[in-house]
Amino acid sequence: MPMRAEDVHYCPRCAAPVVLQVKFGRERPVCPSCGWIFFADPKVAAAVLVEQDGKVLLVRRVNEPFRGLWTLPAGFVNAEEDPAEAAIRECLEETGLEVTLCGILDIRHGREHERGADFVIFYRGQVRGGLLRAGDDADAAAWFAINGLPELAFQSTRYILARHSSHVENISKSF
Ligand SMILES: [Zn+2]
């Protein structure tokens, strides 16, 4: 979970108790001893929309919230990591499939649950190798026709599929 200002009590550099001061336009925890300022940074995730033979690649979540519901292969971007590399890595970990990315589809802002991302960068990908096998944060990985989707975990997943799937015209009214 991203560290919030109210969770910061001591300076990580010199261990002095922090105080709240207005810095760069808003109140932030500041170390009165060494001048360290806490900036709350967004958590960033990367996801990939992979379509093949008219179907979309989805994974079933192992973790709460939304355990057992389906979403696009996705995960957090590590510090220093290229989000494109994160999308490729997460897809491989969760589905066993190696993908090549063919562009950014969208960037969505807004955390959908407490441990979720603040931003998700969505890529389009194509399978270039590997064998379909669920792993990591997913206990199932499968291809679904766009008019036969399982229950989806996230609003952003629904949004991306509705807006960016190549087969969007087939999406049922209930979607
Ligand atoms: Zn300090």
Boltz pocket constraint, residues with backbone or C-beta under 6 A from the ligand:
constraints:
  - pocket:
      binder: B
      contacts: [[A, 11], [A, 12], [A, 13], [A, 14], [A, 15], [A, 16], [A, 31], [A, 32], [A, 33], [A, 34], [A, 35], [A, 36]]
      max_distance: 6.0
